[in-house]
Amino acid sequence: MAHSNTSGSYRSSAAASLHAADDEARLVALARIGNRAAFDELVRRHADGLYAVVARLCTNAQEAEEVTQEAFLRAWRGLPAFRGGSQFFTWLYRIGVNEARRRSERSRRGALVVALDEHRAREACDGSMLPDDRAEQAELRRDVDRAIGGLPVDHRAALVLRDIEGLSTAQAAAVLGLREAAFKSRLHRARSALRLALADHDPRQATS
């Protein structure tokens, strides 16, 4: 009986996922023919996720906002040519990442982005943690942010998409326009560079 209930929950979950995918496909189809309300709903669904990605690739929060807005503007203009060969959000993220990368390459400043999402900000303010623990976690976050911000933008994008935002390898590769094998190679190099950078920030590693 328990096995039957578990199978039922799997079927319900799969059905919900399929329904969500169908709903998004309907919204995209409507937006492609100029339905602004449908596009506004797509913006509502994906704005936070897109911003979280590009914030890691931009030099400051204002630029990240600009890139997010520019990505949606380009998506709206480009929707009539979108044929659905990829998921809408991977196509949208690719527009945003390309715009952020273009600005990064143009500026060549490689400045650190210290833009924590709301979830991480709430963690930093967790009243259940001891002051020393909060300080240690805050320092670790700063070190990680600094190390990620120092990576080349292409490596940073791979790391952010896969390890921070949790996209699958296939999805992250699609966003960056890479084959999966090429993406895995880039991600491996990014992870290696991050580990090395964090070792440089850790005095225990430096003296070992």
Secondary structure, 3 states (H helix, E strand, C coil): CHHHHHHHHHHHHHHHHHHHHHHHHHHHHHHHCCCHHHHHHHHHHHHHHHHHHHHCCCCCHHHHHHHHHHHHHHHHHHHHHCCCCCCHHHHHHHHHHHHHHHHHHHHCCCCCCCCCCHHHHHHHCCCCCCHHHHHHHHHHHHHHHHHHHCCCHHHHHHHHHHHHCCCCHHHHHHHHCCCHHHHHHHHHHHHHHHHHHHHHHCHHHHCC
